[in-house]
Amino acid sequence: MMDYAAVRHNMVESQLRTNKVTNWRLIDAMDDVPRERFVPKQFSSVAYVDEDLLVAPGRYLMEPLVLARLLQAATVTEEDVALDIGCATGYSSAVLGRLAGTVVGLEADSTLADAASQTLSDIGADNVIVVSGNLAEGYSRQGPYDVILFSGGIPHVPPVVMDQLAEGGRMVAVLRGPGEAIGRATLWVKLRGELSHRVVCDASVPSLPGIRTETAFQF
């Protein structure tokens, strides 16, 4: 039987700590959350490979390093309320749950949302809830949020989601336009009502569904 704890620790040591992931709370979270519980059983043996993992048709868990770089840039604290857009089976929400005070996972696919809720409950992630809804609309009911994570590539950030970011809030996503092979992991910060942004690193991740290019926000 595979020793998942050992494989998970090797992921942290070989994939994360060697690639500019230095936040100890984040390292501990990713060393603790059982990623194998969030993928189909036939993929559990490869749950910790350094690549995106298919969990449903057209839906993926982001590779661990990209998720870690995004969350590190967001500087999540224990007091934060966080929104995870496109949480799929809930792995990214589980990691966020180890860092933030409260996490809302938003998932368009109700079957995935139900599976995420069950797995999160099974591992004791009591500060995480999962809701179903349109990813492009965010989830204003629990906002504003201190942290917003897009768990997949997007062509732009919908303005309605920008409005759900609290003053002093941080938002992270991988921006990838049509035809672009490589995206840009990006951090936005809201200060005095205005958003500034910077690129964290290059990244290539599968796109989230339902966020259309034609409404792209122009900086």
Secondary structure, DSSP 8 states (H G I E B T S, - for coil): ---HHHHHHHHIIIIITTTT---HHHHHHHHHS-GGGGS-GGGGGGTTSSS-EEEETTEEE--HHHHHHHHHHHT--TT-EEEEET-TTSHHHHHHHHHSSEEEEEES-HHHHHHHHHHHHHTT-TTEEEEE--GGG--GGG--EEEEEEEEEESS--HHHHTTEEEEEEEEEEE--TT-SSEEEEEEEEETTEEEEEEEEEE---B-TT--GGG----
